[in-house]
């Protein structure tokens, strides 16, 4: 009986070791859920939009859509997507922001929307920098009128970008404290923090971001617990506003194009609406 117990325990250990090894090797397939397309032409998805190409520092050419603002010096919005889908799924947001007169850039990360490359934390940081460069150099958006909008995982991407290249304002929709914290909510039986290669420390970085920051989250979010979004708001160095959308889950349309989301972006893009610091 002792021998059987030892053999059984060894089998369990071996199984756990194999499982952890597989999770280590394939973890990015669980984190990043790209949709390769097809992605329609920009003008078909957003009136007035045009197809653009972003060039990253490591030599990738990424596809995006740019919607010019109502005036040549209109404020601009850099949209950092979440971990799923492609830019076409954010077209309703671009239409809503464009209707407010704002310039908007939607783009896909490496490995998304037919783009080359494979996603990673370091890679997405380079992609966001390429988007910012396009808006400033090619689209001529004034740097003091550029707002970053990050959705879920994109909130981490936008916060990292803001920590190095401060915008006029930062809007974080459904942000998590860090990737391990949200991963632990969904895989409590795994040593998530020890396994993860990509960290995305949102709460840590937002402490260094000295620009008005608004946090928007759904009160019934089943992907990123509302408490984590509130913790990010508590950590923000210059919190402008916290907006809870009661009853909203992570992927509900109201968190994409709802009045609360659009207003949060518009008021940071237009200083006259922002109020005193």
N, C-alpha and C positions, 0 to 999 in steps of 0.2 A: 504493500500500500504506500509505503514511503517512496519507493521508486516511482510509482505511478504519479504521486503528487509532485515529485521533482520534475518528471518528464512533462507533466501538465503545466507546471509553472514555467518551465523553459520554453514551452510552446507559446504561452501567453506573452512572454518577454520577446520572443522572436517575432511574433505577430505585431506587437506594439512597435518594435524597432523598424519593421518593414513599413508599417503605416506612417510612422513619423518621417522615415526616409522619403516616402512617396510625397508626403505633404511638403517637405522641404524642397523637393525637386520640382513639384508642379504647383506650388502655392500661387504663382502669378496667374495661373489659369483660373484660380478661384477669386482672385482680386480684380482682375481686369476682364471685362466681358465685352469685347469689341464686336461691333456689327460691321462687316465689310461693305455693306451696301446692298443694292445700288443706291447711290446718293444722287438726287436729281440736280439739274443745273440750278444755280443760285436764283435766277430770275423766276423760275417756276415755283420756288418755295417761298421766297420773300420778295414782294414787288420792289423793284429798284436795286436789288442786290446784284453783286457781280462775283464771279469766281476769281479767287486769288490764290497765290502760292506763297507759302512761308518757308524761309530757308533757315534751318537750324545751324548752330555752331558746329555740330558734328556731321554736317553735310547732307541732311535729309531735306526733301522738298515735301511739304505738307499742304494738303488742300484745305481751303477755307472759303467762307463767304463774307464779303464786306458789304454792309449797307451804309451808304453815305448819310450824314446827318442832314437836317433840313436847311442848315446854313453852313458855309465853308468852315466856320470855327465852332461848330456844335460840339458839345461834350461827347465823348466816346465811351463805349462799354466793351471791355474784353471779357468774353464769357468762357469760363473754364468748366467743361462738362464733367458730369459724374462718371462713374466707371463703366456704364453700359450704353449701348447704342452708338449713334453717330450724330453729327450736327443736324441732320434733317429732323431729328426728334425735338430739337430746340428751336425750330423755325417759328413756332407760335410765340416764343419769348422775344425773338428778334422782331417779329411784326409788331408786338405790343410796345417794345421800346422805341422802334422806329416811328410809330404813331405819335410818340411824345417828342419827336424831333431829334432823337439821339442817333449818333453813328454807332453801329454794332459790328463786332467781329465774332463770327462763329467759326470755329476750326476744329479739326479732329486731331487727336494725339497720334503719335506713331503707332502703327498697327491697327488704327481705327479708320473706318470710312474709306478703305482702299489705300491708305497711306503705307509707305514702307516702314520697316523697323518693328521692334517689339517693345511694349510698354514696360516701364519701370519708374521708380521714383525719380531717379536722376534724369531719365529720358524725358519724362513729362515736364520737369523743371526747364529743360532746354527748349521744349516745345512752347511753353508759356513765354519764355524770353523772346522767341522768334515772333510770337503773336504781338507782343508789346513793341518790338522793333518795327514791325509792319505798320502798326497804328501810328507810331510817332514819325517814322521816316517816310513811309509811302503814302499813308492816308492823311498825314499832316494834322492829326488830332493834337491839340495843345496838351502838353504833359500835365499842366495843372487842371485839366478838365477830363482826365482819364480815370474811369472807375473800373475796378476789377469786381466781377461777379463770379463766385465759385459755388458750384452745386455739389454737395456731398463730398465725394473724393476731390472734386474740383475746388472745394473750399480749401482743402489742404494745399492744392497746387497754387491757388491764388494767394494764400497767406504766405507761402514760401517766396513767391515772386514779390509780394509787398514788402517782405522783410529785407530784400535786397534793392528793390526799385519801388519806392513808395509811390502810390497813386494819389489821386485827389480824395478817393474814398474807397472803402472795401465793404462789399456785401457778401456775407457768408450764409448760404442757405443749407440748413441741416448739417452743420459741421460736427465732427466728432473730436474728442480730446486728442487721440492719436489712433493709428490703425490698430494697434494691439488692443486698445480699450474696446473698440467696437467689435473686433474679431473675437475677443473673449466673451462677449455677450452671446455670440452665435455658436461658438465652439468652446463651451466652458470646461470640457473634459480634456482639452489639449493645452500644452504649454505654448500658447500662441506667441507670447512676448519673446520667448527664447527662439522660436522658429522663424519669425518674420525677418525678411531681408529689407523690405521697404517699411519705413517707420511713419512718415507723415505726422510729425509732432505739432499739430495745429495749436493747441493751448500753449505750448512752450514758445512757439514763434510769434503768436499774436501779441504776446507781452512786449515784443520789440517793435511792433508796428505803430508808429506815431501818426496815424491818420484816422479820421472818423470811420468807425467800424459799426456796421449794423448786422445783427444776427437774426435770421428768420428761420423758424422751425415749425414743424407740425406737432400739435399736441398729442396726436395718436400715432406718431412715427414708430413703425415696427422694425425698421432697419437700423436707424441711429436713434438710440433712446433720447427723448427730450432732455433728460438730465445732463447728457453729454454736451448738447448744444448750449444749454444754460451755463455749463462750466466753461465753455469757450468764451461766452459773453462775459463771465466774471473775470476771465483772465485778460481780456482785451485792454490794452494800454489806453486807448481813447474810444471807449464805447459810446456810440452815438445813440443807439436805440436797440431794444430787444422786441421782436415781434413774434408772438405765438399765434399760429393759425389754429384755432380750436377744432379738434376732430379730424385734422388732416393727417393722412398717412404719407409715407416717404415719396411715393410716386404719383400722388394725386395731382390732377391738373392745376388745382388752386396754388400749388407750390411751384408751378412752372410759369403760369401767366396770370395768377390771381392779382387782385388789386393791391394786396399787401406787399407782394414781391415787386411789382412794377413801381409802386410808390417808394419803396425802400431804395431802389436804384436811382430813380429820378431825383429824389431829394438830396442825394449825395453828389449827383452829377451837376446840380444847379445850386451853387453856393447860397443864392438868395432864399432857397427853401430849407437850407440846412439848419439855420438858426445859429445862435452863439456857440462857440466851442465849449 
